[in-house]
Each structure stands twice: as structure tokens, then as C-alpha cells.
Amino acid sequence: MEKVMRVASEKGVVIFSRSSCCMCYAVKILFHELGVNPMVHELDQDPEEKEMERALSRMGCNAPVPAVFIGGKLVGSTNEVMSLHLSGSLVPLIKSYQTLT
Amino acid sequence: MSSPSTQFATSRRMGIYEPVHQISMWAEPFKADCSPNTGTSTIIEVDTKMDKSEDTSQGTIGSSKKYDQEANKPPDKVLRRLAQNREAARKSRLRKKAYVQQLESSRLKLTQLEQELERLRQQGVYIGGSFDTSHLGLSGTVNTGTDAFEMEYGHWVEEQSRQVNELRTALQAHVTDIDLRLLVDSGMNHYYDLFRMKATAAKADVFYLISGMWRTSAERFFLWIGGFRPSELLKVLTPQLDPLTEQQVVDVYNLQQSSQQAEDALSQGLLKLQQTLSETLASDTVVAGSYMSQMTTAMGKLEALVSFVNQADHLRQQTLLQMSRILTTRQAARGLLALGDYFQRLRALSSLWAARPCEPA
């Protein structure tokens, strides 16, 4: 879906979220800890919420939130982000987007 | 048990005044070791020994001399001393009897507790170390999901002990890396089995899982979202993995850091969940029908708890996986052994704590 891809490319790190979702909040906190200020797009505040949800599910995000995009490419949901981080592969991905100390 | 009586018997045979041993055992000065039967002769023996230190040439001849000396003392003093000795000996025997009885009853109680535990384990109820009956009786409803989990977990712990012993034996016997690899893989898979079991149990009753009631009391002390903190376990294990290469040290440190960051993120997410649940329940339900919507929202929040427990277990699993990649087979085997031993000791500690004698109120 174009809107999803468009939003996903607006910033280096983009998290598709829902304002009531605490796991999305946890993922956002993790990126903050790594010195990144991700763009959080709240689906429940978007008029096209349903289509975007379907699009994300088709791309492989079961939840479908949180859905994390880095450099415009889908990384995955919480599981994938956590696995990447523990394997040491997340930080290299976000290196160019680290702004906070 | 044998040493106090041995000391007792030895002293009697030697007839030597041993204040130090008796004081520490029966907590009262012990004047002389004698029974009503030996009476006078024992006293004589004592005197003989004491005199021997002064004049060794006397030998046995001295004993008859001492007997005369003894007879020359005022008879009432002798009689009084005899009586005092008899009394002291009697009191000592009574104290010893009381002490032995206390030990025997404690032993009996411990055996009974062990049997009770075994009986309940066989019935499929895992109690852990706390003998906390509130979990057993008061819930009323039968939750087959958690009952099944408890039974499975009991088996899991037994299998864990068996595997740990196997690892220990293998490491001591210096088996080949290939054989060790098999044991390491079994060990890892065993942990993965646990996480699978927990995922199923989380769907049945997430509060039960998060309460840690299926674990022993000392383990519960370290509880973080239904289990152990991976970063803390790494801190426990790493010193036991020496020697590590420089690269390994860096890798383990990075893993620890990453895990800590992930744990913090999850903890904060959970806090947010608590806050929003609290806010949901605290909001005023003036408008009719909003009570139901309030409850519906709250129920949705609780569903999210399941995903947090699953994420925490995912973190534990990933930490194990990464460690197995960083370490050599032998190091991984040592790590699994150390981990197994650590949990076993925590469980043993829980049992000891539960069995400790309670002071009367």
C-alpha cells in the first residue's frame, strides 16, 4: 500500500503504532535508549487505519503493530526488533539515524 | 549423634575432669564425671590423675596413699561432694536426653515433610519450597491449564536435574566435543521446551505465570515478568566461563548490554500498561453503559499482558541462542552446567528455608 510505504520513508526509523498499544511504547523506548528518535505513526488516529492495517498484515506483521521500518524497509514487529538487537545487528542498521546521545 | 556420647564415654573411662567439652554441650559446669555406681573410686581416680602431674613417681602405689588421704577428709564433706556429683551427672543425662529427643523429632518432621512433598508431587501438584497452601486450596475453581503446566513443569525440573548431572559427568570425563555438542543441544532444546510450555500457560492464565507461584520461593525473589532477567543470568554465568578470548569478552558484554536495554524497554512498557489499566478503571462511569465499555477496555489491556510475558521469554530464548553462538562447545557445556547448578541451589535454598524450625510465637 502506497500510503504505508510513503509514511515509512518519511524518516529513518518509523514505527506504525496504536496509541493504546503498550508494546509499541516499549519498542519506542528501546529506540530512544539507542539514541534514535523514531517517527511514530498512530494508526488509530489515521482515517485510513483499516487499509493500512491490512497492508501491514500482508507484509508479514501479525500484530500488526508495532511495525518497524528502517530506511524505508520493513524490519518486522517486536520479535524481529528484539532478535536483531540481541544479535548486535540492530545498532549498525540505525547508525546513521542516531541523533540523541 | 555419636560424638557427644563418645566424649561422654571417653571421659568416663579416663575419669578425667573435662570442663570444656561438657560446658559447651550441656551448657553448665560439669564438676566430675561419675555415676552413682562408680562413686568413690572414680573420685580417687580423678585425684590420682591430678596428682600424677605433680609427682609422677607415685604410680599405682599412690592410689592407695590417696585413698588414705581421701578417708582422712571430713566424711560429711566427702558425702556432700558425692551427692553433688551424682546430681550434676543426673542433670547432664536429662539434658542430653532432651536434646536427643528434640533432634529425633526434628528428623521425623523433616521426613514427614519430604514424604508429603513427594506425595503431592505425584498427584501432579508442584508446591515448590514454600508449602504455601493458599495456592492449593482457596481458588475453588479447577484450572486445567495451570494444573497441566504445573505437572509438566515438575517433569521438566526432574529432566533438568538429570541433564545437569550428565553434563557434569561428561565434562569431568573429558568426552569429545561431538558428544558434548549433543548434550549442549539437548540442554538448549530443553529450555526452549520450557518457553513453549510457558506460552501455552500464558494463554490459559497469565496472572498465574507472572506470579511465579510455579517456582520456588527463592527463585520468585528474582522474578522479572514471569522468569529470570537474562542480563542478570549472564552476570552470574560469565565468571564461570573463563578463559574467554578478548572477542568473546566483548561479545558477551555487548549481549549483556543489549539484553539490559531490551529488558528496560519491556519493563517500561509494562509500567505504561499498569498506568493505562489503572486509568481505565479509575475513570468515572456516570453515563449508563460505560461500565461495560470500561471493562471491555480493561480486558483488552490484560490481553496485552500475555504479549509482554511472551516477549520476556523470547528475550530469554534469544540470549541463550546468542550465547551458544559466542561460546565454544565446551564453554557452552560449562555454561549450561553452571546455570543448572545455580537454579538447583536456589530450589534447595527454598526447601531449607521452608523447613527451618519456627520460633514459637
Interface residues (C-beta under 8 A of the other chain):
Chain A: S20 C21 C22 M23 Y25 A26 V27 I29 L30 E33 L34 T78 N79 M82 S83 H85 L86 S87 G88 L90
Chain B: D251 N254 L255 S258 S259 Q261 A262 D264 A265 L266 Q268 G269 L270 K272 L273 T276 G300 K301 A304 S307 F308 Q311 H314 L315 Q318 T319 Q322
